[in-house]
Amino acid sequence: MWRFSSSQTLLNNNKMRKLASIQKIKALEPIEGADAIEKATVLGWQLVVKKGEFNVEDMAVYCEIDSLMPDKPEFEFLKPRGMRIKTVRLRGQVSQGICFPLSILPSDFAVVEDADCTDILGITKYEPAMPACLSGIAKGKFPSFIPKTDETRVQVLQKVLDKYKGEKCYVTEKLDGSSATFYVKDGEFGVCSRNLELIEDAENSFWKVARQMDIERKLRSIGKNISIQGELIGEGIQGNKLKLKGQTVKFFNAFDIDKFEYLNFFDFNKLIGELKLPIVPIVALDYELENDIDAIVKMATIKSQILKDVWAEGIVIRPYTEKIDLLLLNENFDNGRVSFKAINPEFLLKYGE
């Protein structure tokens, strides 16, 4: 188990993802049958660039998928895509992100590797519209005494893989739904979406599922301040790609509020089992973390365990023993927990993500 301060959580809950940054072109490789384009490697991402535009070791402005670009002449070519950078396949090569020359930056911007260019370029993060059943009535912001559930993508975590290579981990399926948090603290029961705490509303899916699954009674039976987190999936949520009837939550976290620490995998599994609640599908146990981003993305390219003919969204990897790392805390805009995701590129391509 690990600890960190509540003020630290508040700080990191307010941080923004680094969507655009100055990065080095690590490698360039030919694409079979393509004369005008080639494959570039930036961080752990692979993308298509125009042949001859960059050389290995060149600096470029790399913009990640989910970047929503401003309506400016240099980004005009993205208008048919709604100004959004998505995963695409070009001449058989999966391409995730776009590299731009440094000339798109203001002349006085300091060219330093890994410098964040998101704000200076006016880039925002694409957020899909929230269906009415999930919107709810806000009671307040997401509680400061519980970390949010955002996971960092493996493609930006090479230093973490270097450090934790060989670590015993477990791997779960990442479900395409909406993050849900439920807690009991000092006698009060709370229900939260990804960013907000919600007032009880009979039409709100988070609260409806909480009542259907008897979550308040079950959490109170533990007799301590506790939070559990999972993915709300089913009808009316993200297109219900898994073709479920009704709605449910599959759980992946339990958090001791008073100790301010996550339960490790074995304690989490025991607790959720005692509460008779479902967990997310387990993809692998006793997985030794590989220092190979491409291999991890390949491992994420799987069909869902819930519906075998549908691509899974991806995987989440966590050590059996909870760890916090200042490298993650400082560089990757999260709460420092060693826990990260690999998104299935076939899922992104199929669903236009």
PyMOL commands that set and color helices and strands:
alter all, ss='L'
color gray80, all
select helices_A, chain A and resi 6-13+73-81+102-104+132-135+154-156+158-164+205-212+215-220+238-240+265-274+293-300+326-331+345-350
alter helices_A, ss='H'
color red, helices_A
select strands_A, chain A and resi 20-30+37-42+45-50+59-63+67-68+87-90+93-96+98-100+124-125+137-141+152-153+168-174+178-185+188-192+196-199+226-234+247-256+261-262+282-288+314-319+340-343
alter strands_A, ss='S'
color yellow, strands_A
deselect
rebuild
show_as cartoon
